[in-house]
């Protein structure tokens, strides 16, 4: 099925998911929407997050996408069920694939989760992990400043290490052996996080797991692209695209070139 993959996020962080989808599915067209006018979602009410997520999905459907990837942990926490119930195509969030990998990876049964305040408050990761195995212990830690550090490009700055030490020490004290990066911004800080947590702690990058899950779902539905050609990547935002392009290229690891602003989102 030679229709594009649709991916949305509240802003730029979802481009880490796009990067992994490109690696895993190099023949697929992608349409990405970043709701940059209304970011962050982590401070919004659940009802508002659901409303925005429905609007974002409806926008992507204009491009006849064959699957929707919700590349936002807050939307995945609050809106995924609504999206699955209201749209007749596969909808994949970032939480499920990550927790499945974490449950496999842990040997001591002690899993840490870091994310935005809203994601941690929702307890979505904990609920799903317990659903896999009630014996697993889950320790949550909100790390809201990680988003700003990633977007500023402060990936190896001394301040970043200081903030990360402060956030991650409680999880080190809990003797976890697996840590889920529960925000699509966080893979950019993976080097810092790994150094602080130590080599014995396995980091679960949800973006990688989501890309693998997308490939699996499309394969099951015989919906993988059959055309061997250069794929088309289109980027849309709800605010001025200049900052999105400049910062987004760090997340994506490649040139974006052009992003189009869509009106009606503020």
C-alpha positions in Angstrom: 0.0 0.0 0.0 1.8 3.1 -1.3 0.2 5.6 1.0 2.2 7.7 3.6 2.7 7.1 7.3 1.2 9.9 9.4 3.0 11.1 12.5 2.1 13.9 14.9 3.5 15.4 18.0 2.9 18.5 20.1 6.0 20.0 18.6 9.5 18.9 17.6 10.2 15.9 19.8 8.3 13.5 17.6 11.0 13.9 15.0 13.1 11.4 17.0 10.3 8.9 16.0 10.4 10.0 12.4 14.2 9.4 12.4 13.7 5.8 13.6 10.9 5.2 11.1 13.1 6.4 8.3 15.8 4.0 9.4 13.5 1.0 9.7 11.2 1.8 6.7 13.4 3.5 4.2 10.8 3.2 1.3 7.9 4.8 3.1 6.5 8.3 2.5 5.9 10.3 5.8 3.7 13.2 6.6 4.6 14.9 9.9 2.6 17.4 11.8 4.0 19.4 14.8 1.5 21.4 16.7 4.0 24.1 17.5 1.5 26.8 18.2 0.0 24.9 21.1 3.0 23.2 22.6 3.5 22.0 25.3 0.7 19.5 25.8 2.1 18.5 29.1 0.5 21.5 30.8 -2.9 21.0 29.3 -6.0 19.2 30.7 -6.8 15.7 29.5 -9.8 16.9 27.6 -7.8 19.5 25.8 -5.1 17.0 24.9 -7.8 14.7 23.5 -9.3 17.6 21.4 -6.0 18.6 20.0 -5.1 14.9 19.2 -8.3 14.4 17.3 -7.7 17.6 15.3 -4.2 16.5 14.5 -5.3 13.1 13.3 -8.1 14.6 11.2 -5.4 16.9 9.5 -3.2 13.9 8.7 -6.2 12.0 7.2 -6.2 14.6 4.4 -3.1 12.9 3.0 -4.8 9.5 3.0 -2.3 8.1 5.5 -2.4 4.4 6.2 -1.4 4.5 9.8 -1.3 7.2 12.5 1.7 7.3 14.9 1.0 9.4 18.0 4.6 10.5 18.7 3.7 12.3 21.8 3.7 10.7 25.3 1.0 13.1 26.6 -1.3 12.4 23.7 -0.6 8.6 24.0 -1.4 8.8 27.7 -4.7 10.6 27.4 -6.0 10.4 23.8 -5.0 7.0 22.3 -8.2 5.2 23.3 -10.4 8.0 21.8 -8.4 8.0 18.6 -8.6 4.2 18.2 -12.3 4.3 18.8 -13.0 7.1 16.4 -10.8 6.5 13.4 -10.8 3.4 11.1 -7.1 2.9 10.6 -4.2 1.6 12.9 -3.2 4.2 15.6 0.0 3.5 17.4 1.2 5.3 20.5 4.6 5.6 22.0 3.9 3.9 25.3 3.0 0.3 24.5 6.1 -0.6 22.4 8.4 0.8 25.0 6.9 -1.0 28.0 7.0 -4.3 26.2 10.7 -4.0 25.6 11.3 -2.8 29.2 9.5 -5.8 30.6 11.8 -8.1 28.5 14.9 -6.2 29.4 14.6 -6.1 33.2 16.3 -8.8 35.2 15.6 -7.5 38.7 12.0 -6.4 38.0 12.7 -2.7 38.9 11.9 -0.3 36.1 12.2 3.4 36.0 10.2 5.8 33.9 11.1 9.4 33.1 8.8 11.8 31.3 7.0 15.1 31.4 4.9 16.1 34.4 1.6 15.2 32.6 2.9 11.8 31.4 4.1 10.9 34.9 0.8 12.2 36.5 -1.2 10.0 34.1 0.5 6.8 35.4 0.1 5.3 32.0 3.4 3.6 31.9 2.9 2.1 35.4 -0.6 0.8 34.5 0.6 -0.9 31.3 3.7 -2.4 32.9 1.6 -3.8 35.7 -0.8 -5.2 33.1 2.1 -7.2 31.6 3.4 -8.4 35.0 2.0 -7.2 38.3 5.2 -8.3 40.1 7.2 -5.6 38.3 8.0 -2.5 40.4 7.8 0.8 38.6 9.4 4.1 39.8 8.4 7.3 38.1 10.3 10.6 37.8 9.1 13.8 36.1 12.0 15.5 34.2 10.3 18.6 32.7 13.4 20.6 32.1 14.8 17.9 29.8 12.5 19.2 27.0 14.0 22.7 27.1 17.5 21.4 27.3 17.0 19.2 24.2 15.4 22.0 22.2 18.2 24.4 23.1 20.7 21.8 22.0 22.4 21.7 25.4 23.2 18.1 25.0 26.6 18.0 26.7 26.5 21.2 28.8 27.6 21.2 32.4 24.1 22.5 33.4 22.5 19.5 31.7 24.6 17.1 33.7 23.7 19.0 37.0 20.0 18.9 36.2 20.1 15.3 35.1 21.9 14.3 38.3 19.2 15.9 40.4 16.4 14.3 38.5 17.9 10.8 38.2 19.4 10.3 41.7 16.0 9.0 43.2 15.9 6.4 40.5 19.5 5.4 41.1 18.6 5.0 44.8 15.8 2.6 43.8 18.4 0.3 42.2 16.5 0.1 38.9 18.1 -1.9 36.0 15.9 -0.6 33.2 14.9 3.0 32.4 12.2 4.0 29.9 12.8 7.4 28.2 9.1 8.4 28.3 9.4 11.5 26.2 10.4 11.8 22.5 12.8 14.6 23.4 14.8 12.5 25.7 16.8 10.4 23.2 18.8 13.5 22.5 20.0 13.4 26.1 20.7 9.6 26.0 24.5 10.0 26.4 24.1 12.1 29.6 21.4 9.9 31.0 23.5 6.7 30.4 26.6 8.2 32.0 24.7 9.2 35.1 22.7 5.9 35.5 25.7 3.7 34.7 26.3 0.9 32.2 24.2 -1.6 34.1 21.0 0.3 33.5 19.4 -0.5 30.1 17.8 2.6 28.5 14.6 2.0 26.5 14.2 4.4 23.6 10.5 4.4 22.8 11.2 5.9 19.4 13.1 2.8 18.2 10.5 0.5 19.6 7.7 2.4 17.9 9.4 2.2 14.5 9.7 -1.5 14.9 6.0 -1.8 15.9 5.0 0.3 12.9 6.9 -2.0 10.6 5.3 -5.0 12.2 1.7 -3.6 11.9 2.1 -2.6 8.3 3.7 -6.0 7.5 0.7 -7.8 9.1 -1.7 -5.8 7.0 0.3 -6.2 3.8 0.6 -2.4 3.8 4.3 -1.9 3.3 5.3 0.3 0.4 6.1 -1.7 -2.7 7.7 1.1 -4.7 11.5 1.3 -4.6 12.1 5.0 -5.1 13.2 8.0 -3.1 10.5 8.5 -0.4 8.8 11.8 0.2 8.9 13.5 3.6 6.5 16.4 4.2 6.5 18.5 7.4 3.7 20.7 8.6 3.5 22.9 11.7 0.8 25.2 13.3 3.2 28.1 14.0 6.0 29.8 12.1 8.3 27.0 10.7 11.8 28.7 11.1 12.5 27.5 14.6 11.0 24.1 13.8 13.4 23.6 10.9 16.5 24.8 12.7 15.9 22.8 15.9 14.1 19.9 14.2 17.2 19.1 12.2 19.0 18.2 15.4 16.3 15.8 16.4 16.0 14.3 12.9 19.7 14.1 12.2 19.1 15.3 8.6 18.0 18.3 6.7 14.3 19.2 6.8 14.6 21.9 4.1 11.0 23.1 4.1 8.0 23.0 6.5 4.6 24.5 5.8 2.6 26.4 8.4 -1.1 25.4 8.6 -3.6 28.0 9.8 -6.5 27.6 12.2 -4.6 26.1 15.2 -4.5 29.0 17.6 
